[in-house]
């Protein structure tokens, strides 16, 4: 029997996918990501935050049975938990997987729930990064809602990325602007997160999220007063990043 040809590297697959879908719309990229065998088995990771409903609605139209991973840090606003339940029912998402940190880990590392006061990085790692990494095992890739407009370092964000040579990261809304999101929500009559109307354009855990004043950056209310900008899900060599990083011998992407 002839030997099977070796599978292309993840870098090669990412390059080919970006080349193939470079001029496609977000809907087309998402549809291909959910059905293209070169992408494989993927899940959508959603915070059910301020802009999450756009991607959730797109998935509900294209493939409502797509696994949706929701990280319940057990420090979320009650409004977020209610919004998650509302969207799950309204959009008929049939495979929402709510994940949490292992209780043994939280009892050991954060028994009184005050870890965020001393180390937001350690708290995010405990309650978000580690549970997500565990939940993504067995998936070939995951879908994110990251967009180029969100920061200068995301300006070159591609539809497909290589995450630590172990899975794909798919960013179907990479090219969308704020006006695109707004138009989509209005045209499809999608419910808004209730905290948006109260001055929260970016919503995370309750202890680390504050209202944003007019003229401030939309993410100014996240970890206010610190240099922290990311929860740690998108990290490179221990540093938070918002976009692709040049690859060399000393640099690789990590979700830690």
N, C-alpha and C positions, 0 to 999 in steps of 0.2 A: 504494500500500500504506500502511496506517496505521502510524504510528511506534510502535515498541515502547515500553512504559512503562519509565522508568528503574528500575534496581534500587534497592531501599531501601538506605539507608546501613547500615554495620555497626552503628552504635549502635541504629538502628531494629530491625534483625534481632535483636540481643541482647535488647532490651527485649521484643520479641514472643515470643522463645523462652523467656525467663524467666517471662513472664506465662503462656504456654501450659503450661509444665511445672512451675510453682511448687509444686504439691501432688503431684507424682509421686515415686515411689520412685527410689532410685539406679539400680536395674536398668532401670526404665522410661526414665529420663533417658539412660542410656548407650545403650540400644537405639535411642532416637530420634536420639541424636547420631550413631550409626553409619549410620542409614538415612534420616534426614530430609534431603530435598534442600536445605532452607534452611540446613543446617549445612555441607553439602558434603563434600569429601574430607578425612578426618581421620586422624591417627596417634596412638597412645598413646606417651607418653614415660615410660619407667620406669627407675629407678635400680637395680631389683632389690634394694632395701634391706629394712629390717625389716618394713614394712607393705605392700610392693609386691604381694605375692602375692594380696591381696584383689582389687584392680582387675584384675590379670592373669588371675585365675580368672574373673571376671565377663566379661571380653572373650573368653576362650577358650570360654565357654559360648554367648555371643551371636553372636560372629563371629570365629572363630579365625584367619581370614586377615587380620585388621586389622594394618596395619604397626605394629610395636613398635620404637621407637627406643631403643637402649641406648647410653649414652655411656660408653665405656671411656676414662677419663682416663689410663690406663697408670700410675695410682698407687692403684688399688683394692686392697682386701684380696684375697688369693687365695681366701678363702672366698666373697666376692661373685661372683667369676668362676665358681667351681664351682656356686654357687647358681643363677646365671643359666643355666648349661647344664642343671642338674637341672630347673628349672621349664620351660624351653623344651621338654624332652622329655616331662615329666609332663603338662603342660597342652596339648601338641600345638599350640603356637603356630608357625604356618607361615611367618611373614614377619617375623622379628626382624632388624633392621638395626643392626649394631654400628658405631658411628661413633667416630672419633678425631680429634684435632687433626692438621692437615697437618704432616707430618714436617719440611717446610722451615721452618714457623713455630716448632716446638719446638726445632729445631736452632739457630735464630737467637735466640729469646727465652729459652730455658731449656735450653741445651746440656748442663748438668751435673745437671739435675733438682732444683735447689735454689731455684727461683723462689719456691716457697711459703714459704720461710724469711724472705724479704724483703718479699713482697707477695702475700698470699693472694688479693686481688682480681684482680691481674694473672694469677695462676696459674689461677684459676677462669675468667677471661675466655678465656684461651688454650686451656684444656683442656675447657671445658664450653660456655660461652656462644657462642663463635664456631662451633664444630662443630655445635651444635644449630641455630643460625640457618641455617646452610648446609643442614642436613638437612631443615628444615621448608619450604624453598622448594618451591613446587608444591602444598603442602597448604593447605586453607582453614581448618584449625583443628587443635588438638591437645588431647589428653585428659590431665589431670593428676590426681594423687592428693591435692591439697590439701584440708584440712578446716577447719571453723570452730573446732574446739576447740584447734587447734595454737598459736594466739596470739590475744591480744585484738584485734589489728588485722585478724584474719581472721573476726571475729565476724559480719560482714555479708556474707561470701563468697556469691556467687550461683552457680547452676549454669553460667551462660554469662557470659563476659566479652569485652570488646573489647580486643584486644592491638594497640596502636599503629595502629589503623585498617587493619591488613593481614590479620589472621586472628582467628578465634575461639579462646578458651580455654575448655575444658569441664571442670567440676569435679563429676563425678557423686556423689562421696562427701562433698560439702560439709557435709551435715547429720549425718554419722555421728560417733559418739563412740568413745572407746577401747573401751568395752564392746561396741559393735557390731562393731568389727573383730575383737576377741577371739572373740566368739560365732561370727562367720562362719568364722574359721580353724578353730575347734574342730569346728563342725558339718560342715564340708566336708573335714575331715582334711587340711588343707593343710600342707606342710612349712614349717618356720620357718627363717629365716636362722640359720646356726649361731652367729653372733656374739651374737645376742640372749641366749642362755643364759649368755654370758660377760660380760654387763653393758653391752652396746651396744644401747640401744633406738632409736638413730638412727645410721645408718651412712653415712659418706661415704668420702672418700679416706683411706688408711691414715695418712699423715703428719699429717692434721688431725682425726683422730677418736680419742677416748680413752674408756675405760669411764666409766660414770655410777654414782655412789654412790646408795644408798637415800635417798630424799627429795629428790634433785636433780631439776631439770627434765630431761625426757627428751632435750632437745637440748643439755644442758650440756656434753656431750662433743664437740660440734662447734666447732672453732676455739677451744678452751678458752683462757681468758686474754685474749681479744680481744673487741672490740665487734661483731665480724662475726657475723651470724645467717643469711645466705643466700649461696648460691653465685653469685648474680647472674642466674639465669634469670628471677626475678621482681623486676625493678627498675623504679623510677619516677624519672626525672630524676637518675639516678645513685645513688639511695638504695634500699636493700633494703626491700621491702614484703611483707606477708603477706595483703593483701586489697585490695578495691576502693578506689580513691582518687577523691575528688571531682574532677570535671573542670571546669577553667576555662580561661581563655585562656593561662595560663602553665604548665599541668600536663597531661601526657599520659603514657601508659604506654609503656615501652620495655623491650626485653629485653636491653639492653646493660649 
